[in-house]
Amino acid sequence: MLNFPNESRSYDAARRCIRFWGSDGAMEVSFFLEEDALTKIAVGTPSGESSLLASFDQNRDRILRTARKVYGRRHKGSYELIADDF
């Protein structure tokens, strides 16, 4: 079962996404939340690392629910969450 015991997340400016991690047993799973997806669920979020990270934190429950759904479709090394996932 996919869990998110580590609350850390980081902004990747090159990929324009927020990276966060989950775990499924002993396996670490990487997720990349596209900036466009975050601004879709948090309308009015200003650009910039600190604003995007704060918006991620405010919408964490919804993002993690979506991450679990996407993860359940197919198991692979990393997952990108896009606007259509929400």
TIRO-847533 format. One record per atom (N, C-alpha, C, O): x, y, z; residue in three letters. Coordinates in steps of 0.001 Angstrom, whole numbers, plus 500000, padded with zeros to 6 digits. Example, Ala and Ser with C-alpha at 12.3 -4.5 7.8 and 13.67 -1.06 7.14 Angstrom:
BEGIN
513190494310507800ala 512300495500507800ala 513200496700507800ala 514236496681508465ala 512850497750507080ser 513670498940507140ser 512900500030507870ser 513409501138508039ser 
This chain:
BEGIN
500844498817500000met 500000500000500000met 500887501243500000met 501897501294500701met 500513502210499233leu 501277503447499107leu 501001504372500293leu 499851504677500608leu 502067504804500935asn 501984505738502061asn 502899506932501791asn 503768506890500920asn 502679507984502555phe 503490509194502426phe 504005509614503798phe 503583510636504339phe 504926508816504366pro 505427509130505710pro 506372510335505730pro 506551510962506774pro 506964510655504606asn 507912511756504511asn 507189512975503934asn 506762512949502779asn 507051514018504710glu 506312515194504254glu 507163516162503444glu 506681517222503045glu 508417515815503196ser 509260516742502449ser 508825516796500988ser 508303515828500434ser 509054517934500399arg 508781518188498988arg 509724519273498551arg 510226520034499378arg 509975519357497257ser 510883520381496759ser 510416520849495394ser 509734520130494664ser 510801522067495072tyr 510448522623493770tyr 511607522405492814tyr 512755522710493139tyr 511307521882491646asp 512296521650490597asp 512059522690489508asp 511157522538488685asp 512865523740489504ala 512671524852488566ala 512881524419487120ala 512195524911486225ala 513809523515486882ala 514086523061485519ala 512884522318484930ala 512570522478483751ala 512223521517485743arg 511069520737485268arg 509742521441485531arg 508696521000485056arg 509788522544486293arg 508592523295486671arg 507568522381487345arg 506419522263486918arg 508035521746488407cys 507164520826489138cys 507591520756490602cys 508665521219490985cys 506727520171491391ile 507047519893492780ile 507276518393492899ile 506463517584492450ile 508383518047493503arg 508744516646493666arg 508447516242495105arg 508759516965496051arg 507836515067495245phe 507583514515496567phe 507670512997496471phe 507720512439495375phe 507689512338497618trp 507961510906497654trp 506930510173498482trp 506359510703499435trp 506715508938498082gly 505890508019498842gly 506667506733499029gly 507800506601498565gly 506043505787499715ser 506689504486499856ser 505634503392499787ser 504513503534500275ser 506038502315499171asp 505207501120499076asp 506060499990499627asp 506871499401498914asp 505869499701500891gly 506749498753501569gly 508136499364501659gly 508300500471502170gly 509123498651501168ala 510507499138501208ala 510860499975499977ala 511951500541499910ala 509960500058499017met 510244500767497766met 509855502251497858met 508725502581498219met 510799503136497529glu 510510504568497475glu 509950504906496096glu 510436504407495081glu 508930505752496068val 508256506121494832val 508327507636494678val 507952508375495588val 508810508102493514ser 508931509539493247ser 507715510034492471ser 507224509371491557ser 507249511206492857phe 506143511863492168phe 506574513262491766phe 507334513924492473phe 506078513696490622phe 506331515030490107phe 504991515673489797phe 504288515241488883phe 504638516697490549leu 503391517424490330leu 503694518626489450leu 504390519554489864leu 503162518599488224glu 503419519698487301glu 502839521002487843glu 501779521017488468glu 503542522069487593glu 503096523389488046glu 501698523706487526glu 500886524271488259glu 501404523355486275asp 500076523600485704asp 498981522855486466asp 497878523374486638asp 499282521653486916ala 498303520886487690ala 498030521563489026ala 496884521630489470ala 499066522058489658leu 498897522730490943leu 498086524005490793leu 497229524291491630leu 498338524770489750thr 497566525998489564thr 496128525709489150thr 495257526567489298thr 495870524503488631lys 494490524117488322lys 493703523862489595lys 492545524264489701lys 494323523196490563ile 493576522886491791ile 493647524023492813ile 492836524080493737ile 494601524913492649ala 494738526061493555ala 494771527332492705ala 495803527990492569ala 493624527647492147val 493505528801491255val 494000530062491955val 493666530315493112val 494785530832491253gly 495294532079491796gly 496626531951492508gly 497121532922493082gly 497211530763492478thr 498517530588493104thr 499554531379492320thr 499723531149491123thr 500244532295492962pro 501283533035492243pro 502469532122491934pro 502722531146492641pro 503183532456490876ser 504357531655490555ser 505456531950491566ser 505388532929492309ser 506441531114491583gly 507543531261492529gly 507573530097493489gly 506537529584493912gly 508767529695493819glu 508966528495494633glu 508196528519495948glu 507487527559496252glu 508310529562496718ser 507675529576498042ser 506152529536497940ser 505498528857498732ser 505584530249496982ser 504123530231496803ser 503631528869496352ser 502602528388496828ser 504359528247495437leu 503961526931494942leu 504065525873496044leu 503187525019496169leu 505119525927496830leu 505257524965497935leu 504165525164498986leu 503633524194499525leu 503837526414499272ala 502759526692500232ala 501425526179499703ala 500621525632500458ala 501194526354498417ser 499969525856497796ser 499922524330497830ser 498865523744498064ser 501061523691497598phe 501136522230497711phe 500718521808499114phe 499903520900499274phe 501270522459500122asp 500960522105501510asp 499474522283501817asp 498887521464502523asp 498870523333501298gln 497452523595501541gln 496551522581500845gln 495421522354501277gln 497043521977499778asn 496252521018499005asn 496802519597499088asn 496485518746498256asn 497619519356500088arg 498316518072500227arg 497365516867500201arg 497642515892499502arg 496273516909500933asp 495374515751500984asp 494843515390499600asp 494833514218499224asp 494411516374498856arg 493896516126497503arg 494997515605496585arg 494767514694495789arg 496173516172496694ile 497304515750495858ile 497683514303496171ile 497930513518495256ile 497730513949497442leu 498098512585497818leu 497028511574497407leu 497357510454497015leu 495762511952497491arg 494691511063497005arg 494857510802495513arg 494712509671495049arg 495160511853494774thr 495360511708493334thr 496603510879493041thr 496598510056492125thr 497657511088493802ala 498886510299493618ala 498607508813493831ala 499119507975493089ala 497806508481494829arg 497463507080495070arg 496681506500493884arg 496906505358493483arg 495770507290493334lys 494987506845492181lys 495887506579490976lys 495775505540490325lys 496770507515490690val 497688507374489557val 498617506192489782val 498879505429488852val 499111506032490979tyr 500005504917491310tyr 499299503575491122tyr 499907502608490663tyr 498035503519491473gly 497275502284491362gly 497052501823489935gly 496783500644489702gly 497159502729488978arg 496946502364487569arg 498057501487487027arg 497811500565486251arg 499283501779487441arg 500437501018486953arg 501634501321487828arg 501913502484488118arg 502325500318488240his 503491500503489092his 504738500694488235his 505062499858487391his 505426501797488462lys 506679502091487770lys 507554502915488701lys 507189503117489860lys 508686503391488234gly 509648504073489090gly 509254505458489550gly 509515505824490696gly 508624506244488672ser 508212507594489044ser 506928507944488307ser 506563507314487314ser 506259508961488820tyr 504942509324488298tyr 504840510830488152tyr 505263511576489035tyr 504277511278487034glu 503986512696486841glu 502500512902487025glu 501685512212486413glu 502155513846487865leu 500758514216488049leu 500502515449487201leu 501142516485487379leu 499567515326486284ile 499259516421485359ile 497869516957485660ile 497123516368486443ile 497527518069485038ala 496244518722485301ala 495057517788485075ala 494089517827485834ala 495120516948484039asp 494005516037483748asp 493794514984484831asp 492719514389484901asp 494781514743485665asp 494620513788486765asp 493684514314487840asp 493138513545488631asp 493504515626487861phe 492647516245488865phe 491313516578488255phe 490438517110488938phe 
